[in-house]
Protein backbone atom coordinates (compact mmCIF):
# COMPACT_ATOMS: atom_id res chain seq x y z
CA UNK A 1 0.00 0.00 0.00
CA UNK A 2 1.35 3.40 -0.98
CA UNK A 3 1.72 6.06 1.68
CA UNK A 4 2.88 9.63 1.92
CA UNK A 5 5.17 8.77 4.80
CA UNK A 6 8.61 9.94 3.63
CA UNK A 7 10.51 7.12 5.31
CA UNK A 8 8.33 4.47 3.66
CA UNK A 9 8.89 6.14 0.30
CA UNK A 10 12.62 6.19 0.92
CA UNK A 11 12.69 2.50 1.74
CA UNK A 12 10.53 1.66 -1.27
CA UNK A 13 13.00 3.52 -3.46
CA UNK A 14 15.90 1.35 -2.34
CA UNK A 15 14.00 -1.89 -1.74
CA UNK A 16 15.42 -4.91 -3.54
CA UNK A 17 13.13 -7.58 -2.13
CA UNK A 18 9.93 -7.88 -0.15
CA UNK A 19 11.63 -6.26 2.82
CA UNK A 20 14.33 -3.58 2.77
CA UNK A 21 17.74 -4.35 4.24
CA UNK A 22 17.89 -0.87 5.67
CA UNK A 23 20.02 -0.26 8.75
CA UNK A 24 19.64 3.00 10.64
CA UNK A 25 22.65 3.00 12.96
CA UNK A 26 26.41 2.75 12.55
CA UNK A 27 27.60 -0.54 11.05
CA UNK A 28 31.24 -1.62 11.18
CA UNK A 29 32.18 -5.05 9.75
CA UNK A 30 35.36 -5.34 11.79
CA UNK A 31 36.72 -8.40 9.97
CA UNK A 32 36.59 -6.55 6.64
CA UNK A 33 38.05 -3.42 8.19
CA UNK A 34 40.97 -5.40 9.58
CA UNK A 35 41.51 -7.29 6.30
CA UNK A 36 41.79 -3.99 4.42
CA UNK A 37 44.31 -2.63 6.90
CA UNK A 38 42.14 0.23 8.14
CA UNK A 39 43.12 1.31 11.69
CA UNK A 40 39.99 1.51 13.81
CA UNK A 41 40.66 5.05 15.05
CA UNK A 42 41.24 6.24 11.47
CA UNK A 43 37.71 5.32 10.41
CA UNK A 44 36.46 7.58 13.20
CA UNK A 45 38.63 10.58 12.28
CA UNK A 46 39.93 10.38 8.71
CA UNK A 47 37.49 11.00 5.86
CA UNK A 48 39.13 8.61 3.39
CA UNK A 49 39.12 5.70 5.85
CA UNK A 50 35.64 6.67 7.08
CA UNK A 51 34.31 6.64 3.51
CA UNK A 52 35.79 3.22 2.78
CA UNK A 53 34.24 1.79 5.96
CA UNK A 54 30.84 3.40 5.29
CA UNK A 55 30.70 2.02 1.74
CA UNK A 56 31.03 -1.53 3.12
CA UNK A 57 27.33 -1.39 4.03
CA UNK A 58 26.45 -1.24 0.34
CA UNK A 59 28.95 -3.98 -0.48
CA UNK A 60 27.04 -6.32 1.86
CA UNK A 61 23.74 -5.45 0.17
CA UNK A 62 22.30 -2.95 2.62
CA UNK A 63 20.31 -0.07 1.18
CA UNK A 64 21.69 2.44 3.65
CA UNK A 65 24.81 3.56 5.44
CA UNK A 66 24.95 5.74 8.55
CA UNK A 67 27.44 8.24 10.00
CA UNK A 68 29.16 9.02 12.28
CA UNK A 69 30.37 5.74 13.73
CA UNK A 70 30.45 6.84 17.39
CA UNK A 71 28.42 9.08 19.70
CA UNK A 72 31.22 11.37 20.84
CA UNK A 73 31.24 13.71 17.84
CA UNK A 74 28.63 16.09 19.28
CA UNK A 75 30.15 16.11 22.77
CA UNK A 76 33.53 16.98 21.28
CA UNK A 77 32.03 19.98 19.47
CA UNK A 78 30.62 21.16 22.81
CA UNK A 79 34.03 21.05 24.47
CA UNK A 80 34.35 17.51 25.82
CA UNK A 81 37.76 15.89 25.57
CA UNK A 82 37.65 12.68 23.54
CA UNK A 83 40.21 10.02 24.41
CA UNK A 84 41.20 7.46 21.77
CA UNK A 85 42.44 3.99 22.65
CA UNK A 86 44.80 1.55 20.96
CA UNK A 87 42.54 -1.39 21.62
CA UNK A 88 42.73 -4.34 23.95
CA UNK A 89 44.09 -7.80 23.17
CA UNK A 90 43.81 -7.10 19.45
CA UNK A 91 40.23 -5.81 19.65
CA UNK A 92 39.24 -2.18 18.96
CA UNK A 93 37.85 0.06 21.67
CA UNK A 94 35.56 3.01 20.99
CA UNK A 95 36.79 6.43 22.16
CA UNK A 96 35.60 7.68 25.51
CA UNK A 97 34.99 11.08 27.04
CA UNK A 98 37.96 12.01 29.22
CA UNK A 99 36.59 15.31 30.49
CA UNK A 100 32.93 16.38 30.74
CA UNK A 101 32.75 20.17 30.64
CA UNK A 102 29.11 20.86 31.59
CA UNK A 103 27.66 21.36 35.07
CA UNK A 104 25.10 24.08 34.36
CA UNK A 105 23.38 25.45 31.28
CA UNK A 106 25.87 28.33 31.15
CA UNK A 107 28.64 25.83 30.40
CA UNK A 108 27.00 24.85 27.09
CA UNK A 109 28.55 26.97 24.36
CA UNK A 110 27.08 26.38 20.90
CA UNK A 111 29.66 27.28 18.24
CA UNK A 112 28.61 29.46 15.33
CA UNK A 113 30.28 27.24 12.73
CA UNK A 114 29.37 23.68 13.79
CA UNK A 115 30.48 22.31 10.42
CA UNK A 116 34.07 23.40 11.12
CA UNK A 117 34.41 22.00 14.64
CA UNK A 118 35.92 18.74 15.89
CA UNK A 119 35.46 15.82 13.51
CA UNK A 120 32.53 17.35 11.65
CA UNK A 121 34.62 18.36 8.60
CA UNK A 122 35.64 14.70 8.14
CA UNK A 123 32.09 13.40 8.68
CA UNK A 124 30.57 15.92 6.27
CA UNK A 125 33.24 15.28 3.64
CA UNK A 126 32.46 11.56 3.90
CA UNK A 127 28.72 12.16 3.43
CA UNK A 128 29.35 14.28 0.34
CA UNK A 129 31.80 11.72 -1.05
CA UNK A 130 29.31 8.87 -0.67
CA UNK A 131 26.52 10.92 -2.22
CA UNK A 132 28.79 11.66 -5.16
CA UNK A 133 30.16 8.17 -5.81
CA UNK A 134 27.43 5.82 -4.54
CA UNK A 135 24.15 7.68 -4.72
CA UNK A 136 22.55 4.85 -6.67
CA UNK A 137 23.52 2.31 -3.99
CA UNK A 138 21.26 3.56 -1.21
CA UNK A 139 20.53 6.17 1.42
CA UNK A 140 22.94 8.01 3.70
CA UNK A 141 21.76 8.67 7.25
CA UNK A 142 22.97 10.70 10.22
CA UNK A 143 23.07 9.17 13.70
CA UNK A 144 22.65 11.77 16.47
CA UNK A 145 21.96 11.64 20.21
CA UNK A 146 18.81 13.11 21.71
CA UNK A 147 19.02 15.81 24.43
CA UNK A 148 19.20 13.36 27.35
CA UNK A 149 21.80 11.14 25.64
CA UNK A 150 23.90 14.17 24.71
CA UNK A 151 23.63 15.56 28.25
CA UNK A 152 25.05 12.27 29.48
CA UNK A 153 28.04 12.73 27.16
CA UNK A 154 28.92 16.22 28.40
CA UNK A 155 27.82 15.91 32.06
CA UNK A 156 28.43 13.55 34.94
CA UNK A 157 25.63 10.97 34.68
CA UNK A 158 25.02 10.76 38.42
CA UNK A 159 24.68 14.54 38.59
CA UNK A 160 22.35 14.50 35.60
CA UNK A 161 20.00 11.92 37.11
CA UNK A 162 20.03 13.79 40.42
CA UNK A 163 19.21 17.00 38.60
CA UNK A 164 16.17 15.43 36.93
CA UNK A 165 14.84 14.60 40.41
CA UNK A 166 15.86 17.68 42.40
CA UNK A 167 16.14 20.50 39.86
CA UNK A 168 13.67 19.93 37.03
CA UNK A 169 13.78 23.54 35.84
CA UNK A 170 17.58 23.45 35.54
CA UNK A 171 17.23 20.16 33.66
CA UNK A 172 14.80 21.75 31.20
CA UNK A 173 17.21 24.61 30.58
CA UNK A 174 19.98 22.16 29.72
CA UNK A 175 17.72 20.11 27.45
CA UNK A 176 16.53 23.29 25.74
CA UNK A 177 20.07 24.44 25.01
CA UNK A 178 21.14 21.01 23.77
CA UNK A 179 18.02 20.80 21.60
CA UNK A 180 18.99 24.09 19.97
CA UNK A 181 22.38 22.57 19.21
CA UNK A 182 20.87 19.33 17.81
CA UNK A 183 18.50 21.28 15.54
CA UNK A 184 21.42 23.36 14.25
CA UNK A 185 23.41 20.16 13.71
CA UNK A 186 20.52 18.64 11.80
CA UNK A 187 20.57 21.55 9.38
CA UNK A 188 24.30 21.04 8.83
CA UNK A 189 23.69 17.38 7.99
CA UNK A 190 20.80 18.23 5.67
CA UNK A 191 22.97 20.69 3.75
CA UNK A 192 25.56 17.94 3.36
CA UNK A 193 22.90 15.75 1.69
CA UNK A 194 21.69 13.18 4.24
CA UNK A 195 18.55 11.23 3.35
CA UNK A 196 17.34 10.50 6.90
CA UNK A 197 18.25 11.02 10.54
CA UNK A 198 18.23 8.64 13.49
CA UNK A 199 17.72 10.26 16.91
CA UNK A 200 18.98 7.90 19.61
CA UNK A 201 17.71 8.84 23.06
CA UNK A 202 19.63 6.15 24.86
CA UNK A 203 19.09 7.36 28.41
CA UNK A 204 15.46 8.34 27.93
CA UNK A 205 14.09 5.03 29.15
CA UNK A 206 16.18 5.30 32.33
CA UNK A 207 13.77 7.88 33.77
CA UNK A 208 10.08 7.38 34.43
CA UNK A 209 7.52 7.96 31.66
CA UNK A 210 6.10 10.81 33.79
CA UNK A 211 9.50 12.52 33.99
CA UNK A 212 10.07 11.89 30.27
CA UNK A 213 6.78 13.58 29.41
CA UNK A 214 7.50 16.63 31.57
CA UNK A 215 11.23 17.10 31.06
CA UNK A 216 12.15 15.64 27.69
CA UNK A 217 9.18 15.20 25.37
CA UNK A 218 8.73 18.90 24.46
CA UNK A 219 12.32 19.09 23.25
CA UNK A 220 12.13 15.83 21.34
CA UNK A 221 9.04 17.22 19.63
CA UNK A 222 11.00 20.35 18.70
CA UNK A 223 13.68 18.19 17.06
CA UNK A 224 11.11 16.22 15.05
CA UNK A 225 9.02 19.26 14.09
CA UNK A 226 10.87 20.01 10.88
CA UNK A 227 10.29 17.34 8.22
CA UNK A 228 12.99 18.17 5.70
CA UNK A 229 14.22 14.58 5.95
CA UNK A 230 12.63 11.47 7.52
CA UNK A 231 13.50 11.06 11.20
CA UNK A 232 13.51 7.90 13.30
CA UNK A 233 13.36 7.80 17.09
CA UNK A 234 14.95 5.11 19.24
CA UNK A 235 15.10 4.46 22.98
CA UNK A 236 17.35 1.81 24.46
CA UNK A 237 16.37 -0.96 26.82
CA UNK A 238 12.84 -1.83 27.90
CA UNK A 239 11.04 1.09 26.31
CA UNK A 240 7.60 -0.55 26.17
CA UNK A 241 6.16 2.03 28.57
CA UNK A 242 7.44 4.84 26.34
CA UNK A 243 5.77 3.89 23.07
CA UNK A 244 3.03 6.48 23.49
CA UNK A 245 5.70 9.11 24.12
CA UNK A 246 7.74 7.97 21.13
CA UNK A 247 4.64 8.33 18.98
CA UNK A 248 4.06 11.80 20.46
CA UNK A 249 7.40 12.87 18.96
CA UNK A 250 5.70 12.50 15.55
CA UNK A 251 8.52 10.42 14.09
CA UNK A 252 8.70 8.90 10.62
CA UNK A 253 9.84 5.61 12.12
CA UNK A 254 10.44 3.92 15.47
CA UNK A 255 13.31 1.61 16.43
CA UNK A 256 13.15 -0.81 19.36
CA UNK A 257 15.67 -3.23 20.79
CA UNK A 258 15.20 -6.79 21.90
CA UNK A 259 14.49 -5.91 25.53
CA UNK A 260 11.05 -4.69 24.49
CA UNK A 261 7.96 -6.82 24.12
CA UNK A 262 8.20 -6.45 20.39
CA UNK A 263 4.98 -8.27 19.57
CA UNK A 264 3.05 -5.96 21.89
CA UNK A 265 4.83 -2.94 20.44
CA UNK A 266 3.78 -3.81 16.88
CA UNK A 267 0.16 -3.89 18.07
CA UNK A 268 0.46 -0.42 19.63
CA UNK A 269 2.25 1.29 16.76
CA UNK A 270 0.15 2.09 13.66
CA UNK A 271 0.96 0.03 10.59
CA UNK A 272 1.64 3.26 8.67
CA UNK A 273 4.72 3.93 10.82
CA UNK A 274 7.81 1.90 9.89
CA UNK A 275 8.98 -0.17 12.85
CA UNK A 276 12.56 -1.34 13.19
CA UNK A 277 13.71 -3.96 15.66
CA UNK A 278 17.06 -5.20 16.78
CA UNK A 279 17.39 -8.85 15.86
CA UNK A 280 19.62 -11.17 17.84
CA UNK A 281 22.00 -10.90 20.77
CA UNK A 282 25.31 -9.08 20.60
CA UNK A 283 27.21 -12.26 19.71
CA UNK A 284 24.75 -13.72 17.19
CA UNK A 285 26.70 -12.73 14.09
CA UNK A 286 29.89 -14.12 15.60
CA UNK A 287 28.68 -17.43 16.99
CA UNK A 288 25.40 -18.46 15.33
CA UNK A 289 25.13 -20.44 12.10
CA UNK A 290 23.80 -18.89 8.88
CA UNK A 291 20.77 -21.21 9.15
CA UNK A 292 19.98 -20.03 12.69
CA UNK A 293 20.38 -16.40 11.63
CA UNK A 294 18.02 -16.90 8.69
CA UNK A 295 15.40 -18.44 10.96
CA UNK A 296 15.76 -15.61 13.49
CA UNK A 297 15.35 -12.92 10.85
CA UNK A 298 12.28 -14.63 9.39
CA UNK A 299 10.69 -14.98 12.84
CA UNK A 300 11.08 -11.25 13.49
CA UNK A 301 9.82 -10.21 10.08
CA UNK A 302 6.81 -12.47 10.59
CA UNK A 303 5.89 -10.31 13.57
CA UNK A 304 5.21 -7.40 11.22
CA UNK A 305 8.39 -5.35 11.43
CA UNK A 306 9.31 -3.20 8.47
CA UNK A 307 12.82 -4.56 8.68
CA UNK A 308 15.27 -5.83 11.30
CA UNK A 309 18.55 -4.37 12.45
CA UNK A 310 21.96 -5.93 12.92
CA UNK A 311 23.21 -6.47 16.46
CA UNK A 312 26.09 -4.22 17.45
CA UNK A 313 29.38 -5.51 16.03
CA UNK A 314 32.34 -4.67 18.24
CA UNK A 315 33.19 -7.85 20.13
CA UNK A 316 33.14 -10.63 19.28
CA UNK A 317 33.48 -9.59 15.63
CA UNK A 318 30.83 -10.78 13.19
CA UNK A 319 31.76 -13.43 10.64
CA UNK A 320 31.40 -12.25 7.06
CA UNK A 321 29.24 -15.23 6.07
CA UNK A 322 26.85 -14.41 8.91
CA UNK A 323 26.45 -10.78 7.86
CA UNK A 324 25.74 -12.01 4.34
CA UNK A 325 23.20 -14.52 5.68
CA UNK A 326 21.46 -11.75 7.65
CA UNK A 327 21.09 -9.51 4.59
CA UNK A 328 20.12 -12.40 2.32
CA UNK A 329 17.40 -13.50 4.76
CA UNK A 330 15.81 -10.05 4.56
CA UNK A 331 16.01 -9.86 0.77
CA UNK A 332 14.58 -13.37 0.31
CA UNK A 333 11.81 -13.02 2.91
CA UNK A 334 8.53 -14.05 1.33
CA UNK A 335 6.12 -13.05 4.10
C-alpha positions in Angstrom: 0.0 0.0 0.0 1.3 3.4 -1.0 1.7 6.1 1.7 2.9 9.6 1.9 5.2 8.8 4.8 8.6 9.9 3.6 10.5 7.1 5.3 8.3 4.5 3.7 8.9 6.1 0.3 12.6 6.2 0.9 12.7 2.5 1.7 10.5 1.7 -1.3 13.0 3.5 -3.5 15.9 1.4 -2.3 14.0 -1.9 -1.7 15.4 -4.9 -3.5 13.1 -7.6 -2.1 9.9 -7.9 -0.1 11.6 -6.3 2.8 14.3 -3.6 2.8 17.7 -4.4 4.2 17.9 -0.9 5.7 20.0 -0.3 8.8 19.6 3.0 10.6 22.6 3.0 13.0 26.4 2.7 12.5 27.6 -0.5 11.1 31.2 -1.6 11.2 32.2 -5.1 9.8 35.4 -5.3 11.8 36.7 -8.4 10.0 36.6 -6.5 6.6 38.0 -3.4 8.2 41.0 -5.4 9.6 41.5 -7.3 6.3 41.8 -4.0 4.4 44.3 -2.6 6.9 42.1 0.2 8.1 43.1 1.3 11.7 40.0 1.5 13.8 40.7 5.1 15.0 41.2 6.2 11.5 37.7 5.3 10.4 36.5 7.6 13.2 38.6 10.6 12.3 39.9 10.4 8.7 37.5 11.0 5.9 39.1 8.6 3.4 39.1 5.7 5.8 35.6 6.7 7.1 34.3 6.6 3.5 35.8 3.2 2.8 34.2 1.8 6.0 30.8 3.4 5.3 30.7 2.0 1.7 31.0 -1.5 3.1 27.3 -1.4 4.0 26.4 -1.2 0.3 28.9 -4.0 -0.5 27.0 -6.3 1.9 23.7 -5.4 0.2 22.3 -3.0 2.6 20.3 -0.1 1.2 21.7 2.4 3.6 24.8 3.6 5.4 24.9 5.7 8.5 27.4 8.2 10.0 29.2 9.0 12.3 30.4 5.7 13.7 30.5 6.8 17.4 28.4 9.1 19.7 31.2 11.4 20.8 31.2 13.7 17.8 28.6 16.1 19.3 30.1 16.1 22.8 33.5 17.0 21.3 32.0 20.0 19.5 30.6 21.2 22.8 34.0 21.0 24.5 34.3 17.5 25.8 37.8 15.9 25.6 37.7 12.7 23.5 40.2 10.0 24.4 41.2 7.5 21.8 42.4 4.0 22.7 44.8 1.6 21.0 42.5 -1.4 21.6 42.7 -4.3 24.0 44.1 -7.8 23.2 43.8 -7.1 19.5 40.2 -5.8 19.7 39.2 -2.2 19.0 37.9 0.1 21.7 35.6 3.0 21.0 36.8 6.4 22.2 35.6 7.7 25.5 35.0 11.1 27.0 38.0 12.0 29.2 36.6 15.3 30.5 32.9 16.4 30.7 32.8 20.2 30.6 29.1 20.9 31.6 27.7 21.4 35.1 25.1 24.1 34.4 23.4 25.5 31.3 25.9 28.3 31.2 28.6 25.8 30.4 27.0 24.9 27.1 28.5 27.0 24.4 27.1 26.4 20.9 29.7 27.3 18.2 28.6 29.5 15.3 30.3 27.2 12.7 29.4 23.7 13.8 30.5 22.3 10.4 34.1 23.4 11.1 34.4 22.0 14.6 35.9 18.7 15.9 35.5 15.8 13.5 32.5 17.4 11.7 34.6 18.4 8.6 35.6 14.7 8.1 32.1 13.4 8.7 30.6 15.9 6.3 33.2 15.3 3.6 32.5 11.6 3.9 28.7 12.2 3.4 29.4 14.3 0.3 31.8 11.7 -1.0 29.3 8.9 -0.7 26.5 10.9 -2.2 28.8 11.7 -5.2 30.2 8.2 -5.8 27.4 5.8 -4.5 24.1 7.7 -4.7 22.5 4.8 -6.7 23.5 2.3 -4.0 21.3 3.6 -1.2 20.5 6.2 1.4 22.9 8.0 3.7 21.8 8.7 7.2 23.0 10.7 10.2 23.1 9.2 13.7 22.6 11.8 16.5 22.0 11.6 20.2 18.8 13.1 21.7 19.0 15.8 24.4 19.2 13.4 27.4 21.8 11.1 25.6 23.9 14.2 24.7 23.6 15.6 28.2 25.1 12.3 29.5 28.0 12.7 27.2 28.9 16.2 28.4 27.8 15.9 32.1 28.4 13.6 34.9 25.6 11.0 34.7 25.0 10.8 38.4 24.7 14.5 38.6 22.3 14.5 35.6 20.0 11.9 37.1 20.0 13.8 40.4 19.2 17.0 38.6 16.2 15.4 36.9 14.8 14.6 40.4 15.9 17.7 42.4 16.1 20.5 39.9 13.7 19.9 37.0 13.8 23.5 35.8 17.6 23.5 35.5 17.2 20.2 33.7 14.8 21.8 31.2 17.2 24.6 30.6 20.0 22.2 29.7 17.7 20.1 27.4 16.5 23.3 25.7 20.1 24.4 25.0 21.1 21.0 23.8 18.0 20.8 21.6 19.0 24.1 20.0 22.4 22.6 19.2 20.9 19.3 17.8 18.5 21.3 15.5 21.4 23.4 14.2 23.4 20.2 13.7 20.5 18.6 11.8 20.6 21.6 9.4 24.3 21.0 8.8 23.7 17.4 8.0 20.8 18.2 5.7 23.0 20.7 3.7 25.6 17.9 3.4 22.9 15.8 1.7 21.7 13.2 4.2 18.6 11.2 3.3 17.3 10.5 6.9 18.2 11.0 10.5 18.2 8.6 13.5 17.7 10.3 16.9 19.0 7.9 19.6 17.7 8.8 23.1 19.6 6.2 24.9 19.1 7.4 28.4 15.5 8.3 27.9 14.1 5.0 29.2 16.2 5.3 32.3 13.8 7.9 33.8 10.1 7.4 34.4 7.5 8.0 31.7 6.1 10.8 33.8 9.5 12.5 34.0 10.1 11.9 30.3 6.8 13.6 29.4 7.5 16.6 31.6 11.2 17.1 31.1 12.1 15.6 27.7 9.2 15.2 25.4 8.7 18.9 24.5 12.3 19.1 23.3 12.1 15.8 21.3 9.0 17.2 19.6 11.0 20.3 18.7 13.7 18.2 17.1 11.1 16.2 15.0 9.0 19.3 14.1 10.9 20.0 10.9 10.3 17.3 8.2 13.0 18.2 5.7 14.2 14.6 6.0 12.6 11.5 7.5 13.5 11.1 11.2 13.5 7.9 13.3 13.4 7.8 17.1 14.9 5.1 19.2 15.1 4.5 23.0 17.4 1.8 24.5 16.4 -1.0 26.8 12.8 -1.8 27.9 11.0 1.1 26.3 7.6 -0.5 26.2 6.2 2.0 28.6 7.4 4.8 26.3 5.8 3.9 23.1 3.0 6.5 23.5 5.7 9.1 24.1 7.7 8.0 21.1 4.6 8.3 19.0 4.1 11.8 20.5 7.4 12.9 19.0 5.7 12.5 15.5 8.5 10.4 14.1 8.7 8.9 10.6 9.8 5.6 12.1 10.4 3.9 15.5 13.3 1.6 16.4 13.2 -0.8 19.4 15.7 -3.2 20.8 15.2 -6.8 21.9 14.5 -5.9 25.5 11.0 -4.7 24.5 8.0 -6.8 24.1 8.2 -6.4 20.4 5.0 -8.3 19.6 3.0 -6.0 21.9 4.8 -2.9 20.4 3.8 -3.8 16.9 0.2 -3.9 18.1 0.5 -0.4 19.6 2.2 1.3 16.8 0.1 2.1 13.7 1.0 0.0 10.6 1.6 3.3 8.7 4.7 3.9 10.8 7.8 1.9 9.9 9.0 -0.2 12.9 12.6 -1.3 13.2 13.7 -4.0 15.7 17.1 -5.2 16.8 17.4 -8.9 15.9 19.6 -11.2 17.8 22.0 -10.9 20.8 25.3 -9.1 20.6 27.2 -12.3 19.7 24.8 -13.7 17.2 26.7 -12.7 14.1 29.9 -14.1 15.6 28.7 -17.4 17.0 25.4 -18.5 15.3 25.1 -20.4 12.1 23.8 -18.9 8.9 20.8 -21.2 9.1 20.0 -20.0 12.7 20.4 -16.4 11.6 18.0 -16.9 8.7 15.4 -18.4 11.0 15.8 -15.6 13.5 15.3 -12.9 10.8 12.3 -14.6 9.4 10.7 -15.0 12.8 11.1 -11.3 13.5 9.8 -10.2 10.1 6.8 -12.5 10.6 5.9 -10.3 13.6 5.2 -7.4 11.2 8.4 -5.3 11.4 9.3 -3.2 8.5 12.8 -4.6 8.7 15.3 -5.8 11.3 18.5 -4.4 12.5 22.0 -5.9 12.9 23.2 -6.5 16.5 26.1 -4.2 17.4 29.4 -5.5 16.0 32.3 -4.7 18.2 33.2 -7.9 20.1 33.1 -10.6 19.3 33.5 -9.6 15.6 30.8 -10.8 13.2 31.8 -13.4 10.6 31.4 -12.2 7.1 29.2 -15.2 6.1 26.8 -14.4 8.9 26.4 -10.8 7.9 25.7 -12.0 4.3 23.2 -14.5 5.7 21.5 -11.8 7.7 21.1 -9.5 4.6 20.1 -12.4 2.3 17.4 -13.5 4.8 15.8 -10.0 4.6 16.0 -9.9 0.8 14.6 -13.4 0.3 11.8 -13.0 2.9 8.5 -14.1 1.3 6.1 -13.0 4.1 
